[in-house]
Amino acid sequence: MQAMSEIGIDISNHRSKSVEEFIDQQFDYVITVCNNAKESCPVFPGNAVRIHQSFDDPPPPGVGDDEFRLAVFRRVRDEIRQWMEGFIKAPGK
């Protein structure tokens, strides 16, 4: 939460959601950002274009001290942001 708060994004009320919550919605794209999501959600309803871009998972609880863990969250946050900016600017969307 701290890594996102540092760039002005409040995720304190966010939660993981099941694909079933989106059954009646249509999407142009479904983007997965970790290999677990790619493996566990191989089918998404509708005609969405599926895109997978893998990023490192954060270290599990108990691995590294708080500064180490926060540094990983910051790095991955910035990598996702950079990738998404390129995706948005790419022609053909």
Secondary structure, DSSP 8 states (H G I E B T S, - for coil): -HHHHTTT---TT-----GGGGTT---SEEEE-SHHHHHH----SSS-EEEE--------TTSS-HHHHHHHHHHHHHHHHHHHHHHHHSTT-
